[in-house]
C-alpha cells in the first residue's frame, strides 16, 4: 500500500518533534515545560510532577519506554487529578489555561 505525501510529511514532522523532545526518566522528577514534547521512560511504578506552563502553552507527554507498572503524572495545577501512562505510546496533550493544565486529548488515562 502506498502512502500519500501528506502522510509521509506528517510522520516526518512528528519525528522532528520527538527528536527535539526532553526526556523524563527519573522517579519523582519535575517535568519541565521548556520544550513542546517530553518523552517519558519508566523502570517501574513512578510518580512525576508537571510544572506550570505559560498561559496558552501546549504540552505533549509521550510514554516511550515502559518496563513495569507505569508512571502517574500530577501537574502542579491541574483541572483533574492525575494522568496515568500504563504502556508504550500512551500520550497526553494539554493546554495551560486560567492557571491550570487542561486535557486536549491523548490516550493516557486522566482522572
N, C-alpha and C positions, 0 to 999 in steps of 0.2 A: 504494500500500500504506500503510495506516495504522499508526503506531507506538503501542505501548501507553504509558500514562502512566509506567510503571516505566522503560521505555527512555528516554523524554524526560528524566525526572528524573535518571537515570544519566548522560546526556550533560551535563546542567547541572552536576552535581557534578564531573565530570571537567573541564569548562570552568572552574569555580571554582578547582580545584586548579592548573590551568595558569596562570590569571590571577595567582595569588599565588606563582608559581614564581620561583626565581633564574634568571639567565641566565649561562651559561658560554660565552664566545666568544673567549677568548684562549689561544693555544698555550702549553703548559707551566703553565697555571693550576692552582691547587689548588681543587677543587670543595668548597664549604662544605656543612655539614650542618645549618644553622640552619632550613632550610625542607624540607618533605617532598619537593618536586619541584624538579629542576634541568633546565632546557631547555638542550640543547647545540646550539651553532652552529659550523659548520666552514667554513673557507675553503680547506682542503687537508689534507694529512696532518699530523695534530696528535696530541699526547700530553698528557693531563691526569692529575692525581692526585686521588683522593677521600680526604678527611680521615677520620680515625677517628670513629666515632659513639659514642653512649652505649649502654650495654647494653640490648638490646631495641629499639633505634631502627630504623625502617624508612626507606629512601631509594629514590626513584624517579628514574631518569635517562631523559630522552626526547630523541632527536635531532629537532630541529625545522627546522634549516636545514642543507642538505648541498650543497656546491659541487663537491668533487672526491673525494679519497681517503677521507676519514672521520677518525674520532677513535678512539684507543685510550686507555682509562682504566685506570690502575693504582692501585687502592686502596692506601693506606699499609699496611694489614693486611688480607690477603685470603686466603680459603681456596683460591682458584685463582690464576692468574697475571694475567689481564687481561680486560677487557670491550671488544669491538670494535663500533663503530657504523659501518656502511657504507652507510646510506641513511636517508632521512627516515622518521620514525615508528618507527624501531627503539627499543626500550625495555629497561631493566633495572630489576628490583625486587629489593632486597636487604634483609637484616636484619643488624644488628651483634650477634653473639653470641659469648661467650667470647673477646673481644678481636679478632675478625676479621669482615669483611664476608662474608656468605654469600648465595648467589643463591637467591631465591624463585621468580623467573620472568622473563618478558620475551622479546623477540625478538632482542636483541643476541647476538653470539657470545661465549661465555665459554670461556676456555681456561685 
